[in-house]
Amino acid sequence: MKDETAGEPIGGLKWTRKTTKKIAKTLEQVGVHVSANTVARLLKQLKFRLRLNHKTRSTASPVDRDRQFRRIKRLRKQFALQGDPIISIDAKKRELVGNFKNGGASWRQEAKETLDHDFRSLAKGVAIPYGLYDPVADRGFVVVGTSRGTAEFSVDCLSTWWRMEGRVHYAASKHLLVLADGGGGNGSRCTVWMARLQRFCDRYGIAVTVCHYPPGTSKWNPVEHFLFNHISSNWEGEPLESYEKTLKFIRTTTTEAGLTVRAILNTKEYPKGVKASEEELAAVSMRRHRRMPKWNYTITPRPASTMIRARRCEVIFARLPMQ
């Protein structure tokens, strides 16, 4: 069920796209003979329910969606067998930092009094938790941004994870699999994401394979239901009054299965409207896969001479006056 599970990051609800009959048939292939009713009972014990969720509806065709799910499943198995890192990434819901009401309840002798309006002007700032989850090691890494969830911010989070976690645990690896949503700062159509990802590959000498989940299926991204929902449960009913408190709740998030989470604060300012130049995009060493090329591609490190020319172009364009 691991690769067939989706989840709601706030409430922790899980669901699957497989029917009980299909699950029973799959179990028969490994020598376990049970009925569909037994499968349904076991799913309920694992907190699965038959539910409707509007965000699971995809604008992509069912054929493309299922093909992409199978593609992701195959690549996950391939990278895991090779011992190469797999990372699931996404940005969590933006939070206001201050004495604001937080959904849920917590054990207290008296109710916590919070502000009656959630105005941005009353907040100390915003917290943008960007999660990076390693499904093989069950490790989470969260960068809390204070500016904007741009493509540059996404790649900076990936770079921070690689410096502090990735190359520590996967020092010999030269390949990385990234599972991402189809939109946002790390979207499949975001050219700045691809251009900045090229810099990441050049800097660390690692090839990055990116697989995007089809539109409307982001809840199947492992970071949603293996990391974000546990963080939401941990700070349930607690006002996020400061960045220190926010980081503390993230760092103390654990599960009985052994989840561990690290968290750091990123106070860098990320401007809006940044675009990648045509020259920069032309220099990206990207190979789109034969199967589902719009959602699957690999970016490899460039030769040293190409990197030097690309850096010169970056310096030239940086000196041009902004229009």
C-alpha positions as a LaTeX table, in Angstrom:
\begin{tabular}{lrrr}
\hline
Residue & $x$ (\AA) & $y$ (\AA) & $z$ (\AA) \\
\hline
Met1 & 0.00 & 0.00 & 0.00 \\
Lys2 & 2.99 & 2.30 & 0.45 \\
Asp3 & 3.12 & 3.61 & $-3.13$ \\
Glu4 & $-0.68$ & 3.65 & $-3.49$ \\
Thr5 & $-1.42$ & 5.85 & $-0.47$ \\
Ala6 & $-2.39$ & 9.51 & $-0.37$ \\
Gly7 & $-2.98$ & 11.63 & 2.67 \\
Glu8 & $-4.41$ & 14.88 & 3.97 \\
Pro9 & $-1.58$ & 16.84 & 5.63 \\
Ile10 & $-3.67$ & 18.53 & 8.32 \\
Gly11 & $-6.02$ & 15.89 & 9.68 \\
Gly12 & $-3.92$ & 12.81 & 8.88 \\
Leu13 & $-6.68$ & 11.09 & 6.86 \\
Lys14 & $-5.39$ & 8.48 & 4.39 \\
Trp15 & $-6.94$ & 7.04 & 1.27 \\
Thr16 & $-5.98$ & 4.79 & $-1.63$ \\
Arg17 & $-6.91$ & 4.59 & $-5.29$ \\
Lys18 & $-7.00$ & 0.78 & $-5.17$ \\
Thr19 & $-10.27$ & $-1.05$ & $-4.57$ \\
Thr20 & $-10.55$ & $-3.78$ & $-1.94$ \\
Lys21 & $-10.93$ & $-6.40$ & $-4.72$ \\
Lys22 & $-7.71$ & $-5.28$ & $-6.41$ \\
Ile23 & $-5.87$ & $-5.38$ & $-3.08$ \\
Ala24 & $-7.18$ & $-8.91$ & $-2.40$ \\
Lys25 & $-5.97$ & $-10.06$ & $-5.84$ \\
Thr26 & $-2.56$ & $-8.51$ & $-5.23$ \\
Leu27 & $-2.31$ & $-10.35$ & $-1.89$ \\
Glu28 & $-3.18$ & $-13.63$ & $-3.62$ \\
Gln29 & $-0.11$ & $-13.19$ & $-5.84$ \\
Val30 & 2.10 & $-13.34$ & $-2.73$ \\
Gly31 & 0.24 & $-16.28$ & $-1.21$ \\
Val32 & $-2.16$ & $-14.44$ & 1.12 \\
His33 & $-5.76$ & $-15.47$ & 0.43 \\
Val34 & $-8.31$ & $-13.06$ & 1.92 \\
Ser35 & $-11.66$ & $-11.70$ & 0.83 \\
Ala36 & $-12.41$ & $-8.12$ & $-0.15$ \\
Asn37 & $-14.41$ & $-7.72$ & 3.07 \\
Thr38 & $-11.40$ & $-8.74$ & 5.14 \\
Val39 & $-9.28$ & $-6.22$ & 3.24 \\
Ala40 & $-11.85$ & $-3.51$ & 4.02 \\
Arg41 & $-11.74$ & $-4.39$ & 7.73 \\
Leu42 & $-7.94$ & $-4.29$ & 7.79 \\
Leu43 & $-7.93$ & $-0.94$ & 5.97 \\
Lys44 & $-10.20$ & 0.51 & 8.64 \\
Gln45 & $-7.76$ & $-0.66$ & 11.31 \\
Leu46 & $-5.04$ & 1.24 & 9.42 \\
Lys47 & $-7.26$ & 4.38 & 9.48 \\
Phe48 & $-8.22$ & 4.19 & 5.82 \\
Arg49 & $-11.75$ & 5.22 & 4.92 \\
Leu50 & $-13.91$ & 5.51 & 1.83 \\
Arg51 & $-13.96$ & 9.26 & 1.31 \\
Leu52 & $-14.50$ & 11.82 & $-1.39$ \\
Asn53 & $-11.89$ & 14.54 & $-1.67$ \\
His54 & $-12.11$ & 17.30 & $-4.24$ \\
Lys55 & $-8.37$ & 17.76 & $-4.48$ \\
Thr56 & $-7.81$ & 14.23 & $-5.78$ \\
Arg57 & $-9.52$ & 15.06 & $-9.08$ \\
Ser58 & $-6.92$ & 15.55 & $-11.78$ \\
Thr59 & $-7.15$ & 17.72 & $-14.87$ \\
Ala60 & $-4.86$ & 15.22 & $-16.57$ \\
Ser61 & $-6.38$ & 12.26 & $-18.37$ \\
Pro62 & $-6.78$ & 9.08 & $-16.25$ \\
Val63 & $-4.42$ & 7.25 & $-18.61$ \\
Asp64 & $-1.63$ & 9.82 & $-18.21$ \\
Arg65 & $-2.18$ & 9.99 & $-14.46$ \\
Asp66 & $-1.91$ & 6.22 & $-13.96$ \\
Arg67 & 1.10 & 5.97 & $-16.27$ \\
Gln68 & 2.87 & 8.64 & $-14.25$ \\
Phe69 & 2.10 & 6.88 & $-10.98$ \\
Arg70 & 3.59 & 3.67 & $-12.39$ \\
Arg71 & 6.61 & 5.61 & $-13.64$ \\
Ile72 & 7.23 & 7.13 & $-10.22$ \\
Lys73 & 6.86 & 3.73 & $-8.57$ \\
Arg74 & 9.44 & 2.15 & $-10.91$ \\
Leu75 & 11.95 & 4.95 & $-10.42$ \\
Arg76 & 11.56 & 4.83 & $-6.65$ \\
Lys77 & 12.36 & 1.12 & $-6.65$ \\
Gln78 & 15.28 & 1.64 & $-9.01$ \\
Phe79 & 16.91 & 4.40 & $-6.94$ \\
Ala80 & 16.29 & 2.53 & $-3.68$ \\
Leu81 & 17.97 & $-0.63$ & $-5.04$ \\
Gln82 & 20.97 & 1.43 & $-6.18$ \\
Gly83 & 21.25 & 3.10 & $-2.78$ \\
Asp84 & 20.72 & 6.56 & $-4.27$ \\
Pro85 & 18.71 & 9.17 & $-2.35$ \\
Ile86 & 15.01 & 9.80 & $-2.94$ \\
Ile87 & 13.53 & 13.04 & $-1.67$ \\
Ser88 & 9.93 & 14.19 & $-1.63$ \\
Ile89 & 9.54 & 17.99 & $-1.57$ \\
Asp90 & 6.75 & 20.52 & $-1.13$ \\
Ala91 & 5.88 & 23.77 & 0.62 \\
Lys92 & 3.45 & 23.56 & 3.53 \\
Lys93 & 0.67 & 26.09 & 4.13 \\
Arg94 & 1.93 & 29.57 & 4.99 \\
Glu95 & 1.51 & 30.38 & 8.69 \\
Leu96 & 1.20 & 33.75 & 10.42 \\
Val97 & 3.67 & 34.13 & 13.29 \\
Gly98 & 2.01 & 35.69 & 16.30 \\
Asn99 & $-0.73$ & 35.13 & 18.85 \\
Phe100 & $-3.21$ & 33.78 & 16.29 \\
Lys101 & $-5.67$ & 30.92 & 16.62 \\
Asn102 & $-4.32$ & 27.56 & 15.44 \\
Gly103 & $-6.78$ & 24.83 & 14.51 \\
Gly104 & $-7.28$ & 21.86 & 16.83 \\
Ala105 & $-7.17$ & 21.46 & 20.60 \\
Ser106 & $-4.44$ & 21.00 & 23.21 \\
Trp107 & $-4.49$ & 19.91 & 26.86 \\
Arg108 & $-4.74$ & 23.01 & 29.09 \\
Gln109 & $-6.31$ & 23.99 & 32.38 \\
Glu110 & $-7.59$ & 27.17 & 30.74 \\
Ala111 & $-8.26$ & 28.12 & 27.14 \\
Lys112 & $-5.54$ & 30.12 & 25.41 \\
Glu113 & $-6.69$ & 33.61 & 24.43 \\
Thr114 & $-5.66$ & 34.69 & 20.94 \\
Leu115 & $-6.29$ & 37.68 & 18.70 \\
Asp116 & $-9.80$ & 37.84 & 17.27 \\
His117 & $-8.60$ & 38.61 & 13.72 \\
Asp118 & $-5.86$ & 37.02 & 11.64 \\
Phe119 & $-4.56$ & 40.20 & 10.04 \\
Arg120 & $-1.15$ & 40.11 & 8.38 \\
Ser121 & $-0.40$ & 43.55 & 9.84 \\
Leu122 & $-0.68$ & 42.11 & 13.36 \\
Ala123 & 1.80 & 39.30 & 12.69 \\
Lys124 & 5.49 & 39.28 & 13.54 \\
Gly125 & 6.04 & 37.74 & 10.14 \\
Val126 & 5.15 & 34.71 & 8.03 \\
Ala127 & 6.49 & 31.19 & 8.25 \\
Ile128 & 6.74 & 29.17 & 5.04 \\
Pro129 & 7.69 & 25.59 & 5.98 \\
Tyr130 & 9.33 & 23.83 & 3.03 \\
Gly131 & 9.56 & 20.11 & 3.66 \\
Leu132 & 12.03 & 17.58 & 2.27 \\
Tyr133 & 11.22 & 14.00 & 3.22 \\
Asp134 & 13.42 & 10.93 & 2.74 \\
Pro135 & 10.91 & 8.01 & 2.46 \\
Val136 & 13.60 & 5.32 & 2.68 \\
Ala137 & 15.19 & 6.57 & 5.91 \\
Asp138 & 11.96 & 8.15 & 7.26 \\
Arg139 & 13.76 & 11.45 & 7.88 \\
Gly140 & 12.27 & 14.90 & 7.47 \\
Phe141 & 14.04 & 18.19 & 6.91 \\
Val142 & 12.12 & 21.48 & 7.05 \\
Val143 & 13.36 & 24.93 & 6.06 \\
Val144 & 11.15 & 27.69 & 7.44 \\
Gly145 & 11.28 & 30.69 & 5.13 \\
Thr146 & 10.28 & 34.21 & 6.12 \\
Ser147 & 9.91 & 35.74 & 2.64 \\
Arg148 & 8.25 & 34.02 & $-0.35$ \\
Gly149 & 7.92 & 30.49 & $-1.66$ \\
Thr150 & 9.68 & 31.12 & $-4.98$ \\
Ala151 & 11.62 & 28.74 & $-7.21$ \\
Glu152 & 14.89 & 30.13 & $-5.87$ \\
Phe153 & 13.69 & 29.43 & $-2.34$ \\
Ser154 & 12.84 & 25.84 & $-3.34$ \\
Val155 & 16.30 & 25.17 & $-4.78$ \\
Asp156 & 17.99 & 26.86 & $-1.80$ \\
Cys157 & 16.06 & 24.48 & 0.48 \\
Leu158 & 17.24 & 21.53 & $-1.61$ \\
Ser159 & 20.83 & 22.79 & $-1.41$ \\
Thr160 & 20.59 & 23.20 & 2.35 \\
Trp161 & 19.22 & 19.66 & 2.71 \\
Trp162 & 22.05 & 18.26 & 0.57 \\
Arg163 & 24.76 & 20.05 & 2.58 \\
Met164 & 23.34 & 19.11 & 5.99 \\
Glu165 & 21.71 & 15.73 & 5.31 \\
Gly166 & 22.06 & 14.39 & 1.79 \\
Arg167 & 25.79 & 14.17 & 1.33 \\
Val168 & 26.21 & 13.03 & 4.93 \\
His169 & 24.09 & 9.91 & 4.41 \\
Tyr170 & 24.66 & 9.46 & 0.65 \\
Ala171 & 28.26 & 10.57 & 0.21 \\
Ala172 & 28.99 & 8.15 & $-2.64$ \\
Ser173 & 25.83 & 8.90 & $-4.64$ \\
Lys174 & 25.91 & 10.89 & $-7.86$ \\
His175 & 22.19 & 10.63 & $-8.59$ \\
Leu176 & 19.18 & 12.08 & $-6.78$ \\
Leu177 & 15.47 & 11.44 & $-7.35$ \\
Val178 & 13.16 & 14.36 & $-6.51$ \\
Leu179 & 9.40 & 13.86 & $-6.21$ \\
Ala180 & 7.56 & 17.16 & $-6.57$ \\
Asp181 & 4.13 & 18.60 & $-7.20$ \\
Gly182 & 3.18 & 19.88 & $-10.63$ \\
Gly183 & 2.80 & 23.51 & $-9.56$ \\
Gly184 & 4.27 & 26.13 & $-7.27$ \\
Gly185 & 7.90 & 27.13 & $-7.00$ \\
Asn186 & 9.03 & 23.63 & $-8.01$ \\
Gly187 & 6.39 & 23.14 & $-10.73$ \\
Ser188 & 6.83 & 21.24 & $-13.98$ \\
Arg189 & 6.47 & 24.45 & $-16.02$ \\
Cys190 & 8.60 & 26.69 & $-13.82$ \\
Thr191 & 11.68 & 27.61 & $-15.88$ \\
Val192 & 13.41 & 29.36 & $-12.96$ \\
Trp193 & 13.18 & 26.10 & $-10.99$ \\
Met194 & 14.96 & 24.24 & $-13.81$ \\
Ala195 & 17.60 & 26.92 & $-14.27$ \\
Arg196 & 18.41 & 27.10 & $-10.55$ \\
Leu197 & 18.40 & 23.31 & $-10.34$ \\
Gln198 & 21.14 & 23.31 & $-12.98$ \\
Arg199 & 23.29 & 25.41 & $-10.67$ \\
Phe200 & 22.66 & 22.89 & $-7.91$ \\
Cys201 & 23.84 & 20.05 & $-10.17$ \\
Asp202 & 26.94 & 21.98 & $-11.25$ \\
Arg203 & 27.89 & 22.94 & $-7.70$ \\
Tyr204 & 27.61 & 19.47 & $-6.16$ \\
Gly205 & 28.34 & 17.32 & $-9.21$ \\
Ile206 & 25.13 & 15.34 & $-8.90$ \\
Ala207 & 22.50 & 14.43 & $-11.52$ \\
Val208 & 18.94 & 15.17 & $-10.45$ \\
Thr209 & 15.95 & 13.26 & $-11.82$ \\
Val210 & 12.66 & 15.06 & $-11.19$ \\
Cys211 & 9.25 & 13.38 & $-11.28$ \\
His212 & 6.19 & 15.62 & $-10.96$ \\
Tyr213 & 2.86 & 14.36 & $-9.71$ \\
Pro214 & 0.03 & 15.04 & $-12.20$ \\
Pro215 & $-2.21$ & 18.06 & $-11.56$ \\
Gly216 & $-4.68$ & 17.47 & $-8.75$ \\
Thr217 & $-2.80$ & 14.50 & $-7.27$ \\
Ser218 & $-0.35$ & 16.26 & $-4.96$ \\
Lys219 & $-1.78$ & 14.44 & $-1.93$ \\
Trp220 & 0.05 & 11.31 & $-3.12$ \\
Asn221 & 3.35 & 13.11 & $-2.62$ \\
Pro222 & 4.89 & 11.31 & 0.42 \\
Val223 & 5.91 & 14.54 & 2.15 \\
Glu224 & 2.23 & 15.41 & 2.57 \\
His225 & 1.12 & 12.40 & 4.62 \\
Phe226 & 4.41 & 11.19 & 6.09 \\
Leu227 & 5.71 & 14.57 & 7.33 \\
Phe228 & 3.31 & 17.52 & 7.09 \\
Asn229 & 0.33 & 15.84 & 8.76 \\
His230 & 2.50 & 14.88 & 11.77 \\
Ile231 & 3.80 & 18.44 & 12.09 \\
Ser232 & 0.23 & 19.78 & 12.00 \\
Ser233 & $-0.79$ & 17.31 & 14.69 \\
Asn234 & 2.17 & 18.26 & 16.87 \\
Trp235 & 1.34 & 21.99 & 16.97 \\
Glu236 & $-2.43$ & 21.49 & 16.99 \\
Gly237 & $-4.17$ & 24.13 & 19.08 \\
Glu238 & $-0.90$ & 25.99 & 19.80 \\
Pro239 & $-0.47$ & 29.58 & 18.59 \\
Leu240 & 2.79 & 29.96 & 16.67 \\
Glu241 & 3.86 & 33.04 & 18.63 \\
Ser242 & 7.48 & 33.11 & 17.45 \\
Tyr243 & 9.81 & 31.52 & 14.93 \\
Glu244 & 11.60 & 29.75 & 17.78 \\
Lys245 & 8.34 & 28.12 & 18.87 \\
Thr246 & 7.53 & 27.14 & 15.28 \\
Leu247 & 10.93 & 25.48 & 14.84 \\
Lys248 & 10.61 & 23.72 & 18.20 \\
Phe249 & 7.30 & 22.10 & 17.25 \\
Ile250 & 8.74 & 20.94 & 13.93 \\
Arg251 & 11.91 & 19.54 & 15.52 \\
Thr252 & 9.97 & 17.63 & 18.18 \\
Thr253 & 7.70 & 15.94 & 15.64 \\
Thr254 & 8.10 & 12.16 & 15.89 \\
Thr255 & 6.10 & 9.03 & 15.16 \\
Glu256 & 6.05 & 5.50 & 16.53 \\
Ala257 & 7.48 & 4.37 & 13.19 \\
Gly258 & 10.66 & 6.36 & 13.91 \\
Leu259 & 10.27 & 9.66 & 12.04 \\
Thr260 & 12.89 & 12.27 & 12.91 \\
Val261 & 12.78 & 15.90 & 11.74 \\
Arg262 & 15.37 & 18.66 & 11.55 \\
Ala263 & 14.40 & 22.29 & 11.03 \\
Ile264 & 16.24 & 25.52 & 10.30 \\
Leu265 & 15.23 & 29.13 & 9.66 \\
Asn266 & 15.91 & 30.89 & 6.34 \\
Thr267 & 15.61 & 34.68 & 6.62 \\
Lys268 & 16.80 & 35.43 & 3.07 \\
Glu269 & 14.60 & 37.81 & 1.06 \\
Tyr270 & 13.32 & 36.35 & $-2.22$ \\
Pro271 & 12.00 & 38.91 & $-4.74$ \\
Lys272 & 8.96 & 38.33 & $-6.90$ \\
Gly273 & 8.95 & 38.22 & $-10.68$ \\
Val274 & 12.39 & 36.67 & $-11.21$ \\
Lys275 & 12.68 & 35.08 & $-14.66$ \\
Ala276 & 15.28 & 32.89 & $-16.30$ \\
Ser277 & 16.89 & 34.34 & $-19.43$ \\
Glu278 & 16.82 & 32.52 & $-22.77$ \\
Glu279 & 20.59 & 32.08 & $-22.61$ \\
Glu280 & 20.36 & 30.56 & $-19.15$ \\
Leu281 & 17.63 & 28.13 & $-20.23$ \\
Ala282 & 19.53 & 27.16 & $-23.37$ \\
Ala283 & 22.52 & 26.22 & $-21.22$ \\
Val284 & 20.50 & 23.85 & $-19.01$ \\
Ser285 & 21.75 & 20.29 & $-19.49$ \\
Met286 & 18.34 & 18.62 & $-19.32$ \\
Arg287 & 17.14 & 15.36 & $-20.84$ \\
Arg288 & 13.41 & 14.80 & $-20.88$ \\
His289 & 12.38 & 11.19 & $-20.49$ \\
Arg290 & 10.77 & 9.29 & $-23.34$ \\
Arg291 & 7.81 & 8.42 & $-21.15$ \\
Met292 & 5.73 & 11.35 & $-19.89$ \\
Pro293 & 8.42 & 13.95 & $-20.77$ \\
Lys294 & 6.41 & 16.89 & $-19.44$ \\
Trp295 & 6.59 & 15.43 & $-15.92$ \\
Asn296 & 9.90 & 13.52 & $-15.97$ \\
Tyr297 & 13.35 & 14.88 & $-16.73$ \\
Thr298 & 16.98 & 14.60 & $-15.63$ \\
Ile299 & 19.37 & 17.52 & $-15.22$ \\
Thr300 & 23.08 & 16.66 & $-15.22$ \\
Pro301 & 26.19 & 18.67 & $-14.25$ \\
Arg302 & 27.68 & 20.66 & $-17.09$ \\
Pro303 & 31.33 & 20.52 & $-18.21$ \\
Ala304 & 33.58 & 23.11 & $-16.60$ \\
Ser305 & 33.89 & 25.21 & $-19.81$ \\
Thr306 & 30.11 & 25.46 & $-20.17$ \\
Met307 & 29.77 & 26.46 & $-16.54$ \\
Ile308 & 32.30 & 29.29 & $-16.99$ \\
Arg309 & 30.38 & 30.67 & $-20.00$ \\
Ala310 & 27.10 & 30.42 & $-18.09$ \\
Arg311 & 28.54 & 32.32 & $-15.13$ \\
Arg312 & 29.77 & 35.06 & $-17.45$ \\
Cys313 & 26.26 & 35.40 & $-18.89$ \\
Glu314 & 24.84 & 35.62 & $-15.38$ \\
Val315 & 27.26 & 38.43 & $-14.49$ \\
Ile316 & 26.44 & 40.34 & $-17.70$ \\
Phe317 & 22.69 & 40.10 & $-17.18$ \\
Ala318 & 23.06 & 41.04 & $-13.51$ \\
Arg319 & 24.73 & 44.30 & $-14.55$ \\
Leu320 & 21.98 & 45.29 & $-17.00$ \\
Pro321 & 19.54 & 47.93 & $-15.68$ \\
Met322 & 16.15 & 46.61 & $-14.63$ \\
Gln323 & 13.23 & 47.74 & $-16.78$ \\
\hline
\end{tabular}
